[in-house]
């Protein structure tokens, strides 16, 4: 398994996860967020630098700041948001089932979605801050497009917030009265 930016003990100590939850129940959520959210946000080249540096404890300067102030909090909060949505379900040899509680009340789907959205919104906030930070702290490995990862595209998260274009796009080229510019994200990004 790939090195994880956030440990199970950090997840349990700094979130609403109970201490008795087995790490194998949520580790895949952390790994998925690293590949789906963090790698897309940083681009493959910078992601690989951060991954190698974190795993070998060699990050310094702006790379360490990026890791501690953005990568870890985004990973933690988005992984928790993803885990909340599926936490009451289990698939075993006997089939798929939903856990029940002895001395409590199960949350409704609305409550679960609301809680997941809260943590996804926190991750979104860190993503927005990252875009501002990367403009002031340019790293040579950060490129908006490289191979399979296009960091210039807006990350869409579950919270429903829209942060628009990454801060490294030139917005003054947008013309007034262009009513269809937000209809298709791919067409918008390919225009400039």
For each residue, the residues with C-beta under 8 A, 3 or more apart:
1: 4 27 31
2: 31 34 51
3: 51 54 55
4: 1 7 27 30 31 34 75
5: 30 34 38 54 67 71 72 75
6: 10 11 30 72 75 76 79
7: 4 10 11
8: 11 12 23 26 27
9: 12 13
10: 6 7 13 14 72 76
11: 6 7 8 14 15 17 26 30 76 79 80
12: 8 9 15 17 18 19 21
13: 9 10
14: 10 11 76
15: 11 12 76 77 80 119
16: 80
17: 11 12 21 26 80 83
18: 12 21
19: 12
20:
21: 12 17 18 25 26
22: 25
23: 8 26 27
24: 27
25: 21 22 83 87
26: 8 11 17 21 23 29 30 79 80 83 87
27: 1 4 8 23 24 30 31
28: 31 32
29: 26 32 33 79 80 82 83
30: 4 5 6 11 26 27 33 34 75 79
31: 1 2 4 27 28 34 35
32: 28 29 35 36 79 82
33: 29 30 36 37 38 74 75 78 79 82
34: 2 4 5 30 31 37 38 39 51 75
35: 31 32 38 39
36: 32 33 39 40
37: 33 34 40 41 74 75 78 123 155 157
38: 5 33 34 35 41 42 47 71 74 75
39: 34 35 36 42 43 44 47 149
40: 36 37 43 149 150 151 153 155
41: 37 38 74 127 130 151 155
42: 38 39 46 47 50 71 142 151
43: 39 40 46 47 141 142 143 144 145 146 149 151
44: 39 47 48 146 147 148 149
45: 48 49 141 142 143 146
46: 42 43 49 50 139 141 142 143
47: 38 39 42 43 44 50 51 149
48: 44 45 51 52 141
49: 45 46 52 53 63 141
50: 42 46 47 53 54 59 63 66 67 71
51: 2 3 34 47 48 54 55
52: 48 49 55 56 58
53: 49 50 56 57 58 59 63 64 67
54: 3 5 50 51 57 59 67 71
55: 3 51 52
56: 52 53
57: 53 54
58: 52 53
59: 50 53 54 63 64 67
60: 63 64
61: 64 65
62: 65 66 137 139
63: 49 50 53 59 60 66 67 139
64: 53 59 60 61 67 68
65: 61 62 68 69 133 137
66: 50 62 63 69 70 71 130 133 137 139
67: 5 50 53 54 59 63 64 70 71 72
68: 64 65 71 72
69: 65 66 72 73 129 133
70: 66 67 73 74 126 127 129 130 133
71: 5 38 42 50 54 66 67 68 74 75
72: 5 6 10 67 68 69 75 76
73: 69 70 76 77 122 123 126
74: 33 37 38 41 70 71 77 78 123 126 127 130
75: 4 5 6 30 33 34 37 38 71 72 78 79
76: 6 10 11 14 15 72 73 79 80
77: 15 73 74 80 81 119 120 122 123 126
78: 33 37 74 75 81 82 119 120 123 157
79: 6 11 26 29 30 32 33 75 76 82 83
80: 11 15 16 17 26 29 76 77 83 84 119
81: 77 78 84 85 116 117 118 119 120 123 158
82: 29 32 33 78 79 85 86 116
83: 17 25 26 29 79 80 86 87
84: 80 81 87 112 115 116 119
85: 81 82 112 113 116
86: 82 83 89
87: 25 26 83 84
88: 98 99 106 107 112
89: 86 96 97 98 99
90: 96 97 98 99
91: 95 96
92: 95 97
93:
94: 97
95: 91 92
96: 89 90 91
97: 89 90 92 94
98: 88 89 90
99: 88 89 90
100: 106
101: 104 105 106
102:
103:
104: 101
105: 101
106: 88 100 101
107: 88 111 112 115
108: 111 112
109: 112 113
110: 113 114
111: 107 108 114 115
112: 84 85 88 107 108 109 115 116
113: 85 109 110 116 117
114: 110 111 117 118
115: 84 107 111 112 118 119
116: 81 82 84 85 112 113 119 120 158
117: 81 113 114 120 121 158 159 160
118: 81 114 115 121 122 159
119: 15 77 78 80 81 84 115 116 122 123
120: 77 78 81 116 117 123 124 157 158 159
121: 117 118 124 125 157 159 161
122: 73 77 118 119 125 126
123: 37 73 74 77 78 81 119 120 126 127 157 159
124: 120 121 127 128 157 159 161 163
125: 121 122 128 129
126: 70 73 74 77 122 123 129 130
127: 41 70 74 123 124 130 131 155 157 163
128: 124 125 131 132 163
129: 69 70 125 126 132 133
130: 41 66 70 74 126 127 133 134
131: 127 128 134 135 163 166 167 168
132: 128 129 135 136 167
133: 65 66 69 70 129 130 136 137
134: 130 131 137 138 139 142 166 167 168
135: 131 132 138 167 168
136: 132 133
137: 62 65 66 133 134
138: 134 135 142
139: 46 62 63 66 134 142
140:
141: 43 45 46 48 49
142: 42 43 45 46 134 138 139 151
143: 43 45 46 146 151
144: 43 150 151 152 166 168
145: 43 149 150 151 152
146: 43 44 45 143 149 151
147: 44
148: 44
149: 39 40 43 44 47 145 146
150: 40 144 145 153 189
151: 40 41 42 43 142 143 144 145 146 166
152: 144 145 165 166 168 169 189
153: 40 150 185 189
154: 162 163 164 165 166 185
155: 37 40 41 127 163
156:
157: 37 78 120 121 123 124 127 161
158: 81 116 117 120
159: 117 118 120 121 123 124
160: 117
161: 121 124 157
162: 154
163: 124 127 128 131 154 155
164: 154
165: 152 154 169 171
166: 131 134 144 151 152 154 169
167: 131 132 134 135
168: 131 134 135 144 152
169: 152 165 166 192
170: 173 192
171: 165 174
172:
173: 170 192
174: 171 178 181
175: 178
176:
177:
178: 174 175 181
179:
180: 183 184
181: 174 178 188 191
182: 185 188
183: 180 187
184: 180 187 188
185: 153 154 182 188 189
186: 189 190
187: 183 184 190 191
188: 181 182 184 185 191
189: 150 152 153 185 186 192
190: 186 187
191: 181 187 188
192: 169 170 173 189
